[in-house]
Amino acid sequence: MALTPVLNRLTYADADKVRALFEDITASKVGEHFRLIPPFYTDCGKNIHVGARVFINQNCTFYSLADIRIGDDVMIGPNVSLLTSGHPVAPSQRRARLEGRPITLENGVWIAAGAIIIGGVTVGENAVVAAGSVVTHDVPANTLVAGNPARIVRSIEGE
């Protein structure tokens, strides 16, 4: 959390510095073709794993109590939230603990603006999550999902 304010003072033109700070936040290499437009928010960062040629647009929030695994060639639109943490539903347990469930974005995924992905979800290869969607269940490969909760709209295989 101490590094994100430093990152957020940078601009898109500071790509090398943004990449270096993101690598410090995640404690892993992201590759020369990684792009992120600040601001970016995370609670930890060490559980974020990013593949090659990933683009993360501005104002994204990644809560990474559990692993967030982002494959190669993934595009993440502005204002996207990847939230691995949550509380138990039972009122007596809500303040007792925080639970983490991983999120996986497989290769070629596009998460459009304002989407929210909840912990425990895998978004399959080449799938598209439409703008503003709330994804609470796994998304099959090569599909377009939309809505709250997100539902399959159609197959995009072969497009």
N, C-alpha and C positions, 0 to 999 in steps of 0.2 A: 504493500500500500504506500510505502514511502517513495517508491520509484515512479508510480503512475502520475503524480503531479509534475514530475520532471518531464516525463514523456509528453504530457498534455500541454506543455509550453512550446512544443515543437510544431512544425507545419509539415504539410505534404512534401515541400521542397527539401526538408531535412531527412530524406529517406534513409540514408546511412545511419544517422543518429537514432532515428526511430527504431530501425531494425536492431541496432546494438542494445538499446534499452529494453526492447521487447525480449531479446535473448537473455538479458540479465533478469528480467521479471520471470521468465519461464525456465531459466537455467538450462536452456537447450538452444542449439543452432536452428535457424529457420531458412537459411539459404538466401542467395542474392536476389532472387525474384520475389521474395516476400514483400508485400506492401500493406501498410496500415495508415489510415488517416486519423490522426488524433482529433478529439479526445477518445480515450479508451479507459475502461474501468474494470478492475478485478480485485477480488478480496485476497488472493494469494498468488496465483500464477504458476507455481511449481507443478501443478497438475495439468497444465495446458501443453499439448503436444501438437505441433503443426507440421504438415507435410510441405511439399515443394509447390511453388507458384500459387500461394494462398494470398487472397486479397481480403482485407477487413476494412470496411468503410467506417466513417466517423460515428462517434457516440455509441459504441457497442459496450455491453457489459457482460463479462464472463465470470460468474461465480463458480469457482473451481474447488469446492470441498472434495469432490470426487474428480476422476479424470475427465477431461475434455479432449477428445482425439479428433483432429481435423486432418482429413486426407489430402492428397495432392489435387491441385487445380480447383480448389473450393473458393467460391465467392460469397462473401457475407456482406449484406447491404447495411445501410445506416440504421442506427437505433435497434439493432438486433440484441436480444438477451439470451444467453446460454446459461441456464440456472441449474446447477447440479445439487444444490442444497434446498432443504425444506424441513418443515416441522411435522410431527405426528398430527393427525386430525383430531384425536381425542383431546378435549379441553384440558383434562388433567395432565397430559403429557406435552402440550405445546411448548411450554417454557422449560421443560426438563432436558430436552436434547435437540440437536440438529442432526439431520440425516443427509447423507450424500449418496447420489446415484449417478453413474457416469453418463456422458453424452458422447456419441460417435457420429461424426459427419464423414461418410465414406467419400471416395474420390469423385470429383466432378460435380459435387453438390452445389446448388445455388440457394442461399437463404435470402429472400427479398426483404426489403425495408420493413422494420418494425415487428418482425416475427419474434416469437418467444418459443424457445425449445426447453422443455422441462426435463429434469434428470430421469435417467432410465431409458431414454430414447436413442435409437439408432436411425439415422436418415440414410437410406440406401443409395448406392452408386448412381450418379447422374440425376437424382431426384431434385425437384424444385419445390420449395416451400413459398407459397404466395405471400405477398405483403400483408402484414397485420395478422397472420395466422398464429394460433396457439397450438403447438404440437405437444400432445400428451401421450401419444402412442407411436410405435415404430412406423416409419415411412418406407414402403417397398421401393426397390431400385426402379429407376426409369418411370417415375410417376410424378404428377403434379398434385400437390395437396393444398387446400385452402380452407379458411374458416376458423371458428372457435367453438368447439375443438376442431382441429384440422381433419378433413376427410379427403379421400382420394377423389379428384375431379376427373382425371383421365390418365391414360398411359402416354408417355412421351417417347417410348421406344421407337427407334428408327427415324426420329426427327433430326 
